[in-house]
């Protein structure tokens, strides 16, 4: 069971111009709630552990570190006191990195957190979109936090938002990350605003980024340098018959829960808007929340029925794309997939054969 927790709601110490959650919150009746109260913490923990033997608590925002380290110390202590010996808890934390220090690092290490640090490839690229509320860039500060996390032995990966600018600097991004010893990458294509008034990433740019980053990934793999790129790793796994661990690649939405700081529950981080609210963790059981999800047909209506996926040769790998990247006219990156897979499939299959033969990814 995966439960995404937003302890500081949509509050953030950055003002990124492409932030999908800031955009989502702006379209709600209430854009942001105060830091999560202890009653919400305890309801989230107890109801989740009553429901499943294996629970992943994933902290996001906004910026979750704004809730303060003491909040997370209490959350973890409460969960560990409540869980039964046979139960397991996995911890993850997505952050912009600005508030990270050695105390945070020690906490993450002690409790085995997997941390994602948002960083757009280099300080220069990062500062194009990820700016402070004062208008200043944040790239150098985040780079220092990354270096500190490395020194302290925190388990983390970098999460980079793919924009037109990043697509123009794919090799630069790869070089900066790998030269700084960063070998676990996640690249997220930038999401269009809800009103679709502007776009930070064109399909043509995304196609170019996929091709160039794949070439770099493949070359590194063949040279024996293990660089994990989540999207490419999932494709290899799918060729080997595994289901993707990344829900946006499954072709159908999964059962998950997002807990806003006031206890409101939503079915997905991309859909924390008023008309998708499932209920509240303080008053509703998971069974009741699932009943609302069913009435909304959130999962049932999630497969792509627009782009003729049933007749596409790449259906088994593309699966129609994540619903959040679709409009009434279809999957925004359909053309990207149709160009990328013919370009890469032979080499993906070669990597899959090597992995099946025992070579590590």
N, C-alpha and C positions, 0 to 999 in steps of 0.2 A: 504494500500500500504506500502510495506516494502522497505526501501532504506538503504543499508549498505554503510557507508562512511569510506574511508581510508585516513584520512587527512595527515598522515605521510608516505603514501605508505607502502613499506615493511621494512622501517627503524625500527630498534629495538635496545634497550640497553641490550638485552640478545642474546645469541647464542645457543639456544636450539637445540640439535642435531636431534630432531625429528620434527622440525617445518615444517609443510606442506607448509606454505605460503613462507617461505624463499626458499624452494625447487621449488615451482611454479615460483617465481620471477626469480630464476637463469636460468630458461628455457625460459624466455622472451627475446626479443631483448633488451628491457630496463628493468633492474631489479627493479629500484627504481626511482621515480620522486621527486622533491622538495615538501615541504609542500604546501598543497592546497592553491591556490590563491583565493582572494575574488571573482573574477569573476566566478570561479567554484562553490564556496559556494552559491552565489546568483542564479546561473542558476539551481543548484540542488534544492534549496529551492523553487524557484518560479515555476519551471516546475512541481515539485512534488505536490505542493499545488494546482496548476491549474488542476491537474489530479485526485485528490482524496480528500474526506472530512476527512479521518482518515489516517494519515501518521505516520509511525514509522521510526525514524532516528536511526540507529544502528551504533555506531562508533567502528571500529576495526582497526587492522593493519596487519603486523607490530605492533608497539606500538603507539596507538593514542595519548597518553599523551605527546609524543615528540613534538606534534604541539604546545603545550603550553596552559595554561589555558585561556589566552586572545583570542586564536582562537575560543574556544568553547563559551566563553562569547559573542563574535561577532556572531557566528553561531546561538545561541539561540535567541539573541536579534533581528537578522534579520528575523528569522522565525516567532517570535511572532509578529513582526510589520507587516508582510505580511499576516498572516493567517486571515481568516474571523472569526467572532464570533462563527459561528456554526461549525467550523472545530476544530479537536483535533489533537494534536501531542504527540506521545509517544517517550521518550528518553531512549536509552540503550547504555552502554559503556562497552566494554570488554578490560581488562587491565592486565598487569603482576604485577601491584601494586607497582612497585619500586619508582615511582615519586609521589605517593599519599601522601598528607599531609592534614592538617585541612582546608586549603583554598579550595582544591579540594572537600573535604567532604562537606563543606558549600555550594559550588556550586551545587553538586549533590542533596543535600537535598532541596535546594531552588527550583530547577526546576524538582524535582521528577524523577530523573534518576534511572533506574534499572541498577546496576553495576554488572558485572561478574569479579571476581578476579581469575586469573589462579593460582592454587595451587595444587600440586600433593600429597595431603594427609598428609604430615608432612614435616618438614624441611629436614629430612634425605632423604626421598624418592624424594622430590622436587629437591634436589641437584644432583641427578643421571643424569638428562637430562637437567635441566633448569639452565644453568650456564651463568655467565657474560662473556663478551668478553675477560676478563683477565684470565678466567679459574676458577674463584672463584664461589662458590655456591651462590644462591640468596634466599634460603629458609627462613632464619631467618629474612631477611629484609622484605620479603613478609608477613611473620607471624606478624611482627610488624604493617605493613599497615593494615592487617585484624583486628587486635586488635583496632587500631585507628578508623577504619570504624565502628566497633561495638560501640565504645564509643561515636561516633558522630551521631549514629543513621542512617547511610546510608543504604538504601535498597540494599542488594547485595546477590549474591550466589557465591559459589565456583565452579570452573570448573576444573576438574582433567582429565588428559590424562591417559587412561588405557594402561599400558605397561606390559611386562612380570614381571617386578619387582613389580609393584603395585599389580598384581594378586597374587604374592607370599606374599603380605602383606595387604590383603583386610581388615582383622579384625583390624590391626594396623591403617590403614587409617580411617576406620569408627570410631574407638575409639578416635583418635586424634581430628577429626572434631567435633564429638558430645560433647566430654569433653570440648571443647573450645566454646561451644554454637553455633555451625554452623549446621543448620538444613535444609539448602537448597543446595542440591548437584546436580551437573551435571557431568556425567562421559562420556567422549568421547573416543571410541576405537581409538588407534593410527593409523594414516593413513600411508600406505606404501609410500616410495618415488616414484616419477614418473617413474624412471628407474627400479623400483622393484629390486634393488640390495640387499636390506636388509630389515628386518622386525623387528619392536620393539615389536610386539604382535602376538603371535601364536593363531590360533583358539582354541587350547586346553587350553591355559592360559585364553583366554577371556571367555570360557565356565566356567572355575573354578571361575573366578571373578564374573560372573553373578550369579552363584549359591550361593556363599558365601555372596555376598552383598545383594542378595534377602532375604536370611535367616535373615540377620541382619535387613533389612528394615521391613520384615513381623513381626519379633519379636517386634520391636519397635512400630509398628502400633498396635499390639494386646495388648501391655503393656500401650498404651495410650500416647506414646511419638511421636509427629508428626514430622517425618523426610521426607522431600520431596526429592525424587530421580526422576529426570525428566523422564527417560526412564520408570520406573515402574509406575509413575503417569499416563503417557500416555497409558500404557497397560490397566490400570484400566478404564480409560476413553473410550478406544476402546471397551472393554467388555460391557460397558454401552451404546454403540451405538454412541459415539462421534468420530469425526475425530481427529487424533493426531495434536497437535499444533506444534510439532517438525517436520520440513519438511523432515528430513531424515527417518522418519518412515511412510511416506505417500505412498511409493511405486511408486510415480511418482513425477518428479520435479515440483516445483511451479514457478509462475511468480514473480521473484524478480530482484533487480538491485543492482549491486555493483559499486560504484563510486570510481575509483582510484583518487589519488591526482591531476593528470593532467586532470581529467574529463573523461577519458576512462570508458566505461560502459561494465560490464560483467554480465552473467546471474546467477552466483553463486560464492560464496567465494571459492569454491573448483576448480573453472574453470576460474581463472583470467589469462588465457594464451592467446597468440597472436591469435590463430586460433578460439577462442571463443569470441573475442571482438565484441560487438554489435554496437559500435559507440562512440560518445563523447557527453557529456551533453551540451557542449558549442555550438554544431552545429546541433544536432539531436533532434527531438521530441521523446516522448515516443512511439508514433505510429511507427515512423521509426525504433526505437530500437526493438520493438516487431516484426516488419516485418523481421528483420535480425534473431531474435531468431527462428521465424517460418521457415526461409530458412535453418537454421542449424538443424532443427528438434530436438532442444534441449529437449523439453518436450516430444514430440511424441515418441522419441526413448529411453526415460528414464526407462520405466518399465523393469523388469527382464524377459527376454525371454530365458534364458540359463538354469536355474536350475529346470525346470519343476514345477514352482510355481503353475500352474493351478491345479495340482493334489496333492498338499501338504496340509495336514490337518491344517497347521499353517499359511496358506496364509493370513487369515484375520488379523492376528496380526503382522506377519513378513513383508509381502508384498514385499518380494524379496530384501530387504535391499537398502540402499542408493547407487546410481550409482557410487559414488566415491570409494566405497569399492568393486567394481567388476572389474574383468579382463575378458579376453576372455574365461576363464575356469569357470567363475561363481562368485557368491557372496562369498567373502572371509570367512564370518562367517555363512554360511549356516549350517554347521555341528553344530556350537554353538547353533543356534536357535532350531534346531531339537532335541538337547539334553536338552536345557534349558526349553522350554515350557512344555514338559511332566513332568519335575521336579517341575514346579511352578504353572501350570494352576489351579489346585484345590484351592490353597491358593489365587491366584489372584481373582478367582471367589468369594471366601469367602469375600475378602476385598471389591470387587465390590458390593456385596449384602449389606454389612454393610454401605458402602458409600451411596448407593441408599436409605437405610433406614434412612439416616440423619446424620450418623457419619462422622466427618470431616476427611480428609486425612492429 
